[in-house]
């Protein structure tokens, strides 16, 4: 019995003092999480970017071919891009044609590496865009604004995301409009890559900036930021589990204390902490634990198995592709105003993906100049499936499903939510393979591209992170405001639990030392 008493005593001590420290962080996570439900970290979604682009109107002398643009940009692209393109391990660098300012450019690059702008008429590389260009582009971004250059930044609190790495340094420009809009213009491609309003920036100081410890990005603690979040979350999970255990041990399921209560605490902060812990302890555990998993700690969700061969899905590379149809001809056959043209390789042929400002797309074969060649809305499922079989050459397709509605693995998120900037259109083709990791891929018929890859561990992460963290199961997340009320009430409960812990701890620390020792 003495050992049990000593064990309980140390259980209480560990929970008390670690909880006092960690509940401050956990309380901030609850508050910032509610803010993030409605105001996300500033970003420029694809639909916003297309909406603000000028309509693509090409001069008669335009344009240099995609191969010429790629060759011109070759010296600027990282060596890894050349190796991947030569080996065929991955898809070729991305190419898109758009009007930046008042000039058409081929934008060449890879998602997380340096991007290069190639003048579509002359074929010359633009090494760096200047301040005058940034102001001109900002002026055209929205009607009636009067832009002023605020600063040239490599990174600030609103541009910490790694997706902006290829565009740094950035021109930060104030549009001086009623909403207090600021835009960031890439010095590499000359395009607007981020925007935010005064309202977004203000709420983010109590939202994403707090939630993700963004003040540590780019500073002395940057290299430890990820570990700080992981281990803070891990210890917070353990402390919360200990707290629930203690709460159950202290609760009388049979009989009552002399006060008539099942809790030993008659009133005050201790009683609030005990009861709120029993009610909201489980959701606190799941939210802190799932938040830790979002960072893929110790690479628990990575697999060493075979990965889809995107080059095999393409069936060719840009060096061998034949572009017999000019971008001007493709635009003339579109039937809608085109803002941007992307180059897509699929099943051994090149295609142009025509994009409108409202998100509409059309896809047209680029190696066929015949007048009968007009844009399609989608590639047929049979063609997608034939190309998909090449993604995993050592494994077979076990099932292919055309999704006409969202489900728990392919679903829409609001643009301001995490992952909401990714376009998820319907229908989509899901292809499942018989490899050891049971790989799934989703193929977008509008652009003939592989959307994402999910294996066994990825599907587990979907539930342990996405579901536990935001309850985003299909059939529930669409029921508004029930979803909102549920998450807000649970967040309030978790916040109360953490605040009561901090108050109790503060009061205890303020007691004279001999009183604390006596207890």
Secondary structure by P-SEA (a helix, b strand, c coil): caaaaaaaaaaaaaaaaaaaaaaaaaaaaaaaaaaaaccccccccaaaaaaacccccccccccccaaaaaaaacccccaaaaaaaaaccccccbbbbbbccccccccccccccbbbbcccccccccccccaaaaaaaaaacccccccccccccccccccccccccccccbbbbbcccccbbbbbbbcccccccccccaaaaaaaaacccccccccccccccccaaaaaaaaaaaaaaaaaaaaaaaaaaaccccccccccccccccccaaaaaaaaaaacaaaaaaaaaaaaacccccccccccccccccccccccccccccccccaaaaaaaccccccbbbbbbcccbbbbbbbcccccbbbbbcccccccccccccccaaaaaaaaaacccccccccccccccccccccccccccccccccccccbbbbbbccccbbbbbbccccccccccccaaaaaaaaacccccccccccccccaaaaaaaaaaaaaaaaaaaaaaaaaaaaaaaccaaaaaac
